[in-house]
């Protein structure tokens, strides 16, 4: 018996001796322009919000080990923005000097897309809105020169940051109006509770040059508009609670409503929009709206069992894509090939956008609550 044990240990030692040690501290950079099938999942870490994540994934990969490309952290429900003109990503986040208490510090942090390392940060007034993530808490205008941060204390305002100088240059009151929707040039719009929209033009220093309000174009009592919108070719498309699409032209000096239409008229089943990030668009301008049946008062956060593709030119439903599992948020990849959605199991289902077929499920990539998805630039 002892001879057998010794022989086994000898053979095992010889086998281990042939194993080369794995090199440590090997760091590889990602491409500055991400491939078209990559996506970015913003995980709010909803049950411990100080540990959010921004995760880069290859949605076209069936290899669980290699489709994970990297991540960086963001504190207290980070709000995310992808740079359009430089290889950078941006988040606004909040820290407290004693972890969950103490002096509050809000920062706008810039990350390098290639190495996912922080490049710089700007200290913000400690008043940025701390709420469920949207695409319009943080936006940029004038070729990403000015960053716009939505504040809620509950007084509403927008902090303006000059990204070239890396400094806060002003704060613009937006009483009764929420979020920042980028307009053409050096301007933004905010959605107002009275059914209107406020437009603000900035001067060259980031101060307020002028402002205007539209006439009321929705009724918050009878059919509220969702703040979740998608912008394509300077037109913002907003779904309403009852299933209309409202279009707002943001290409001029002032926001201008340019029409609305129902996507549920004549459709049985009580279908309504719902979810977290309810609407997205492809490069041709078709909309994709998350829909659930038997909708009623209070179901506007329900996950979607179908995603409806909307033709904005003909103002009609082009097709309905059934989800394998209900989804809470959706996005389309840059090349329009993939439609991705966060499921009720907090995984990401990947569909062929053209056929609507389920290709794969992305799971076990360190996620907890990936409430926002973005096709990578």
SEDREN-465087 format. One record per residue (C-alpha): x, y, z. Coordinates in pm, whole numbers. Layout:
SEDREN-465087
NODE       xx       yy       zz
NODE        X        Y        Z
...
//
This chain:
SEDREN-465087
NODE       xx       yy       zz
NODE        0        0        0
NODE      280      240       91
NODE      458      166     -237
NODE      136      248     -424
NODE       92      578     -240
NODE      455      678     -297
NODE      429      589     -664
NODE      112      793     -705
NODE      268     1093     -534
NODE      576     1064     -755
NODE      369     1059    -1073
NODE      153     1348     -952
NODE      461     1553     -866
NODE      608     1486    -1209
NODE      284     1598    -1377
NODE      267     1916    -1172
NODE      630     1991    -1253
NODE      537     2014    -1622
NODE      276     2284    -1555
NODE      409     2631    -1628
NODE      306     2905    -1389
NODE       35     3133    -1523
NODE      168     3485    -1585
NODE       24     3742    -1348
NODE      -57     4112    -1391
NODE     -108     4080    -1766
NODE     -313     4378    -1879
NODE     -463     4399    -2228
NODE     -633     4704    -2372
NODE     -967     4700    -2547
NODE    -1004     4865    -2889
NODE    -1077     5238    -2877
NODE    -1377     5179    -3105
NODE    -1568     4879    -2979
NODE    -1681     4609    -3226
NODE    -2043     4650    -3342
NODE    -2176     4351    -3145
NODE    -2043     4468    -2810
NODE    -2281     4608    -2551
NODE    -2247     4797    -2224
NODE    -2455     4686    -1925
NODE    -2500     4943    -1647
NODE    -2569     4749    -1328
NODE    -2721     4958    -1051
NODE    -2648     4694     -782
NODE    -2996     4777     -660
NODE    -2964     4596     -325
NODE    -2633     4764     -233
NODE    -2624     5075     -446
NODE    -2277     5197     -361
NODE    -2126     4912     -565
NODE    -2267     4964     -914
NODE    -2087     4839    -1223
NODE    -2045     4929    -1589
NODE    -1975     4603    -1774
NODE    -1852     4559    -2133
NODE    -1970     4241    -2311
NODE    -1952     4079    -2653
NODE    -2318     3996    -2718
NODE    -2226     3786    -3023
NODE    -2012     3537    -2831
NODE    -2119     3195    -2707
NODE    -1805     3166    -2497
NODE    -1889     3276    -2143
NODE    -1521     3323    -2056
NODE    -1424     3548    -2347
NODE    -1740     3754    -2397
NODE    -1671     3938    -2070
NODE    -1436     4224    -2166
NODE    -1407     4423    -1845
NODE    -1582     4657    -1605
NODE    -1548     4958    -1380
NODE    -1742     5062    -1073
NODE    -1990     5343    -1023
NODE    -2135     5447     -691
NODE    -2499     5498     -593
NODE    -2687     5424     -916
NODE    -2439     5573    -1163
NODE    -2587     5754    -1462
NODE    -2398     5673    -1781
NODE    -2308     5844    -2109
NODE    -2104     5717    -2404
NODE    -1881     5973    -2569
NODE    -1970     6035    -2934
NODE    -1649     6204    -3044
NODE    -1376     6057    -2822
NODE    -1294     5711    -2691
NODE    -1438     5788    -2349
NODE    -1724     5693    -2120
NODE    -1872     5909    -1846
NODE    -2067     5849    -1526
NODE    -2209     6068    -1254
NODE    -2193     5908     -911
NODE    -2222     5985     -540
NODE    -1995     5903     -246
NODE    -2025     5963      128
NODE    -1725     6018      357
NODE    -1836     5742      596
NODE    -1962     5495      339
NODE    -2336     5512      394
NODE    -2331     5847      576
NODE    -2121     6158      620
NODE    -2036     6437      378
NODE    -2174     6381       29
NODE    -1961     6421     -282
NODE    -2103     6404     -637
NODE    -1858     6356     -921
NODE    -1857     6336    -1299
NODE    -1592     6076    -1381
NODE    -1437     6018    -1724
NODE    -1316     5669    -1817
NODE    -1087     5554    -2096
NODE    -1267     5300    -2317
NODE     -947     5111    -2395
NODE     -827     5036    -2041
NODE    -1144     5115    -1842
NODE     -942     5335    -1609
NODE    -1053     5676    -1477
NODE     -897     5969    -1660
NODE    -1040     6262    -1464
NODE    -1321     6369    -1240
NODE    -1509     6692    -1182
NODE    -1659     6761     -840
NODE    -2026     6852     -885
NODE    -2266     7040     -658
NODE    -2407     6765     -429
NODE    -2754     6767     -574
NODE    -2762     6536     -876
NODE    -3086     6338     -897
NODE    -3052     5999     -726
NODE    -3318     5786     -891
NODE    -3366     5489    -1118
NODE    -3132     5509    -1417
NODE    -3236     5667    -1745
NODE    -3050     5788    -2053
NODE    -3128     6151    -1970
NODE    -2982     6223    -1627
NODE    -2648     6290    -1799
NODE    -2612     6419    -2154
NODE    -2369     6628    -2357
NODE    -2411     6895    -2624
NODE    -2196     7087    -2873
NODE    -1982     6789    -2975
NODE    -1951     6676    -2612
NODE    -1802     7007    -2501
NODE    -2066     7071    -2233
NODE    -2195     6802    -1997
NODE    -2545     6848    -1852
NODE    -2636     6693    -1517
NODE    -2995     6681    -1393
NODE    -3045     6788    -1031
NODE    -3334     6726     -791
NODE    -3335     6852     -431
NODE    -3650     6862     -487
NODE    -3585     7191     -669
NODE    -3502     7105    -1028
NODE    -3203     7239    -1219
NODE    -2923     7142    -1457
NODE    -2552     7169    -1376
NODE    -2338     7264    -1677
NODE    -1980     7133    -1696
NODE    -1719     7248    -1948
NODE    -1549     6919    -2031
NODE    -1252     7084    -2198
NODE    -1176     7292    -1889
NODE    -1296     7017    -1654
NODE    -1496     7256    -1441
NODE    -1851     7344    -1345
NODE    -1951     7661    -1528
NODE    -2310     7713    -1423
NODE    -2645     7594    -1298
NODE    -2970     7652    -1485
NODE    -3306     7637    -1300
NODE    -3570     7419    -1466
NODE    -3866     7460    -1229
NODE    -4126     7191    -1282
NODE    -3922     7031    -1561
NODE    -3711     6716    -1546
NODE    -3410     6554    -1713
NODE    -3196     6672    -2005
NODE    -3275     6591    -2369
NODE    -2994     6713    -2595
NODE    -3089     6946    -2878
NODE    -2892     7039    -3187
NODE    -2606     7277    -3124
NODE    -2562     7414    -2772
NODE    -2902     7351    -2618
NODE    -3117     7109    -2421
NODE    -3481     7044    -2341
NODE    -3656     6928    -2023
NODE    -3995     6758    -1988
NODE    -4243     6952    -1773
NODE    -4517     6828    -1542
NODE    -4777     7065    -1688
NODE    -4767     6888    -2026
NODE    -4513     7116    -2195
NODE    -4141     7108    -2272
NODE    -3879     7367    -2179
NODE    -3594     7453    -2419
NODE    -3272     7621    -2306
NODE    -3008     7774    -2533
NODE    -2658     7807    -2384
NODE    -2402     8075    -2458
NODE    -2038     7999    -2538
NODE    -1949     7990    -2171
NODE    -2224     7744    -2076
NODE    -2459     8002    -1927
NODE    -2825     8042    -2014
NODE    -2873     8247    -2328
NODE    -3249     8203    -2365
NODE    -3534     7971    -2277
NODE    -3880     7891    -2409
NODE    -4171     7659    -2343
NODE    -4397     7475    -2582
NODE    -4771     7472    -2557
NODE    -4910     7176    -2365
NODE    -4892     6865    -2586
NODE    -4989     6589    -2340
NODE    -5226     6551    -2048
NODE    -5063     6406    -1737
NODE    -5403     6311    -1595
NODE    -5558     6126    -1887
NODE    -5252     5980    -2068
NODE    -4918     6066    -1906
NODE    -4606     6071    -2118
NODE    -4314     5852    -2014
NODE    -3987     6034    -1954
NODE    -3812     5744    -2127
NODE    -3746     5848    -2486
NODE    -3521     5765    -2776
NODE    -3370     6032    -3001
NODE    -3309     5966    -3370
NODE    -3205     6237    -3618
NODE    -3285     6507    -3360
NODE    -3639     6383    -3307
NODE    -3730     6252    -2962
NODE    -3994     5979    -2947
NODE    -4182     5940    -2617
NODE    -4424     5655    -2544
NODE    -4728     5733    -2332
NODE    -4886     5518    -2064
NODE    -5179     5430    -2294
NODE    -4975     5341    -2601
NODE    -4926     5653    -2809
NODE    -4596     5774    -2951
NODE    -4530     6149    -2921
NODE    -4263     6300    -3149
NODE    -4070     6617    -3054
NODE    -3838     6791    -3300
NODE    -3518     6898    -3121
NODE    -3332     7026    -3426
NODE    -3421     7396    -3393
NODE    -3382     7671    -3137
NODE    -3689     7545    -2950
NODE    -3841     7202    -2898
NODE    -4139     7152    -3127
NODE    -4409     6882    -3104
NODE    -4454     6730    -3451
NODE    -4732     6479    -3400
NODE    -4843     6170    -3217
NODE    -5013     5843    -3299
NODE    -5146     5532    -3128
NODE    -4971     5196    -3167
NODE    -5249     5003    -2991
NODE    -5559     5129    -3174
NODE    -5758     4832    -3298
NODE    -5532     4583    -3116
NODE    -5701     4348    -2870
NODE    -5548     4246    -2539
NODE    -5508     4575    -2353
NODE    -5146     4621    -2461
NODE    -4943     4904    -2308
NODE    -4577     5011    -2290
NODE    -4387     4929    -1973
NODE    -4050     4854    -1816
NODE    -3739     5049    -1722
NODE    -3586     5153    -2054
NODE    -3897     5115    -2264
NODE    -3793     5231    -2610
NODE    -3494     5218    -2845
NODE    -3428     5266    -3217
NODE    -3220     5122    -3499
NODE    -3005     5321    -3739
NODE    -3288     5348    -3994
NODE    -3520     5513    -3745
NODE    -3754     5225    -3662
NODE    -3857     5223    -3296
NODE    -3868     4922    -3065
NODE    -4119     4952    -2780
NODE    -4157     4715    -2486
NODE    -4519     4603    -2451
NODE    -4724     4401    -2202
NODE    -5088     4282    -2221
NODE    -5376     4360    -1985
NODE    -5231     4699    -1903
NODE    -5406     4923    -1658
NODE    -5331     5201    -1410
NODE    -4996     5128    -1246
NODE    -4859     4870    -1492
NODE    -4618     5110    -1664
NODE    -4319     4936    -1496
NODE    -4428     4585    -1596
NODE    -4178     4383    -1799
NODE    -4249     4325    -2166
NODE    -4361     3995    -2313
NODE    -4333     4146    -2663
NODE    -4125     4414    -2835
NODE    -4306     4601    -3112
NODE    -4115     4740    -3409
NODE    -4263     5073    -3516
NODE    -4234     5233    -3861
NODE    -4209     5606    -3788
NODE    -4272     5708    -4149
NODE    -4599     5521    -4184
NODE    -4672     5545    -3810
NODE    -4760     5178    -3792
NODE    -4656     4859    -3616
NODE    -4424     4677    -3853
NODE    -4409     4354    -3647
NODE    -4428     4212    -3296
NODE    -4136     4016    -3149
NODE    -4224     3768    -2877
NODE    -3979     3749    -2588
NODE    -3870     3408    -2454
NODE    -3874     3566    -2107
NODE    -4022     3907    -2019
NODE    -3766     4186    -2038
NODE    -3715     4503    -1833
NODE    -3497     4700    -2074
NODE    -3381     4676    -2436
NODE    -3116     4805    -2675
NODE    -3004     4751    -3034
NODE    -2640     4698    -3128
NODE    -2462     4951    -3348
NODE    -2490     4739    -3664
NODE    -2862     4671    -3605
NODE    -2801     4294    -3603
NODE    -2882     4221    -3240
NODE    -3168     4316    -3009
NODE    -3074     4265    -2644
NODE    -3292     4273    -2333
NODE    -3246     4232    -1958
NODE    -3481     3956    -1847
NODE    -3674     3916    -1525
NODE    -3399     3671    -1421
NODE    -3145     3956    -1457
NODE    -2968     3786    -1745
NODE    -2941     3934    -2095
NODE    -3122     3764    -2383
NODE    -2978     3824    -2729
NODE    -3210     3812    -3032
NODE    -3147     3833    -3402
NODE    -3315     4166    -3470
NODE    -3421     4079    -3825
NODE    -3574     3737    -3753
NODE    -3668     3785    -3388
NODE    -3512     3450    -3295
NODE    -3340     3402    -2959
NODE    -2968     3341    -3015
NODE    -2825     3311    -2664
NODE    -2850     3418    -2303
NODE    -2568     3609    -2134
NODE    -2540     3511    -1768
NODE    -2283     3477    -1490
NODE    -2086     3787    -1589
NODE    -2089     3939    -1242
NODE    -2427     4105    -1288
NODE    -2696     4164    -1030
NODE    -2942     4422    -1167
NODE    -2832     4534    -1516
NODE    -3117     4779    -1559
NODE    -2967     4972    -1854
NODE    -2819     4838    -2178
NODE    -2637     5028    -2452
NODE    -2514     4926    -2794
NODE    -2143     5013    -2778
NODE    -2000     5295    -2988
//
